[in-house]
Amino acid sequence: MATTELKSDNLFEMMKIHLASDAGKELIKNIGLVYQIIIAPKKIGFDEVSYIVDLKKGEVTKGKYEGGKPDATFSFTDDDFIKVATGKMNPQIAFMRGAMKIKGSLSAAQKFTPDIFPKPAKM
């Protein structure tokens, strides 16, 4: 598998810092779910990289989830994930267009909004 630099990598690094902030701690308290986010460089299903956004513990890790099953799993291309995370694409529209695939709890998935991501100054 090629080690491709994803635009999403930077966003997940910023998310680690965000979760340590007061706003991040509030998210952890309010959401309390575990999301697995699978990012593909170009096409869903190929050369994918998994991230775990654990809003129970306040952690972001690269790799598969070790603690059982995540509450919801999302699959995106790198570009579509950036659009959803930065609020440039509505998650519901992304799902309807096939730009985002969901597995797991739909009620958990509905709490997955751009609000859980840090607001970058410039990307």
C-alpha positions as CSV (number, residue, x, y, z in Angstrom):
1,M,0.0,0.0,0.0
2,A,1.4,3.4,-0.9
3,T,1.8,5.9,1.9
4,T,-0.1,8.8,0.4
5,E,-0.2,12.2,2.0
6,L,-3.8,13.0,2.6
7,K,-5.2,16.5,3.1
8,S,-7.3,15.0,5.9
9,D,-4.1,14.1,7.9
10,N,-3.7,17.8,8.9
11,L,-7.3,18.1,9.9
12,F,-7.0,15.1,12.2
13,E,-3.9,16.6,13.8
14,M,-5.8,19.8,14.4
15,M,-8.6,17.7,15.9
16,K,-6.3,16.2,18.5
17,I,-5.5,19.8,19.7
18,H,-9.2,20.8,19.5
19,L,-10.3,18.0,21.7
20,A,-7.9,19.1,24.4
21,S,-9.5,22.6,24.5
22,D,-12.5,23.6,26.5
23,A,-14.7,23.5,23.3
24,G,-13.4,20.0,22.7
25,K,-14.2,18.8,26.2
26,E,-17.7,20.1,25.8
27,L,-18.1,18.0,22.6
28,I,-16.9,14.9,24.5
29,K,-19.4,15.6,27.2
30,N,-22.3,16.2,24.7
31,I,-21.6,13.5,22.1
32,G,-19.8,10.6,23.8
33,L,-19.6,8.5,20.7
34,V,-16.8,6.7,18.7
35,Y,-16.5,7.4,15.0
36,Q,-14.4,5.5,12.5
37,I,-13.6,7.6,9.5
38,I,-12.2,5.9,6.5
39,I,-10.5,8.1,4.0
40,A,-9.6,7.1,0.4
41,P,-7.2,9.3,-1.7
42,K,-9.3,9.1,-4.9
43,K,-12.0,6.4,-4.8
44,I,-13.8,4.8,-1.8
45,G,-12.6,1.2,-1.4
46,F,-9.0,1.8,-2.6
47,D,-5.9,2.6,-0.6
48,E,-8.0,3.6,2.4
49,V,-6.7,5.0,5.7
50,S,-8.7,4.6,8.9
51,Y,-9.0,7.2,11.7
52,I,-10.8,6.8,15.0
53,V,-12.4,9.9,16.5
54,D,-13.2,8.8,20.0
55,L,-15.5,11.4,21.6
56,K,-15.8,9.3,24.7
57,K,-12.1,9.5,25.6
58,G,-11.2,12.6,23.6
59,E,-8.7,10.9,21.3
60,V,-7.9,10.8,17.6
61,T,-5.9,7.9,16.4
62,K,-4.9,6.4,13.0
63,G,-5.7,2.8,12.4
64,K,-8.6,0.4,13.1
65,Y,-10.7,0.7,16.3
66,E,-9.5,-1.7,19.0
67,G,-12.4,-1.3,21.5
68,G,-15.1,-3.3,19.8
69,K,-17.3,-1.7,17.2
70,P,-17.4,2.1,16.6
71,D,-20.9,3.8,17.0
72,A,-20.7,4.8,13.3
73,T,-18.3,4.4,10.4
74,F,-18.0,6.9,7.6
75,S,-16.2,6.4,4.3
76,F,-15.1,9.4,2.2
77,T,-12.7,10.4,-0.5
78,D,-10.1,12.8,0.9
79,D,-11.5,15.8,-0.9
80,D,-15.1,15.1,0.1
81,F,-14.1,14.6,3.7
82,I,-12.4,18.0,3.8
83,K,-15.6,19.6,2.2
84,V,-17.8,18.1,4.9
85,A,-15.5,18.8,7.8
86,T,-15.0,22.4,6.8
87,G,-18.7,23.0,6.3
88,K,-18.5,23.4,2.5
89,M,-20.7,20.3,1.9
90,N,-23.7,19.4,4.0
91,P,-23.3,15.8,5.4
92,Q,-26.8,14.8,4.4
93,I,-26.2,16.0,0.8
94,A,-22.9,14.2,0.8
95,F,-24.7,11.0,1.8
96,M,-27.4,11.4,-0.8
97,R,-24.9,12.0,-3.5
98,G,-22.9,8.9,-2.5
99,A,-19.9,11.1,-1.4
100,M,-20.2,9.6,2.1
101,K,-21.0,6.1,3.1
102,I,-22.3,5.2,6.6
103,K,-22.3,2.0,8.6
104,G,-23.6,1.6,12.1
105,S,-26.1,3.6,14.1
106,L,-27.9,6.3,12.2
107,S,-28.7,8.2,15.4
108,A,-24.9,8.3,16.1
109,A,-24.3,9.3,12.5
110,Q,-26.7,12.3,12.8
111,K,-24.5,13.8,15.5
112,F,-21.6,13.8,13.0
113,T,-21.7,17.4,11.9
114,P,-19.0,20.0,10.9
115,D,-19.4,21.4,14.4
116,I,-17.2,18.5,15.8
117,F,-14.3,19.7,13.8
118,P,-12.0,22.6,14.6
119,K,-12.4,25.7,12.5
120,P,-9.1,26.1,10.6
121,A,-7.9,29.6,9.8
122,K,-6.9,28.6,6.3
123,M,-6.7,25.2,4.6
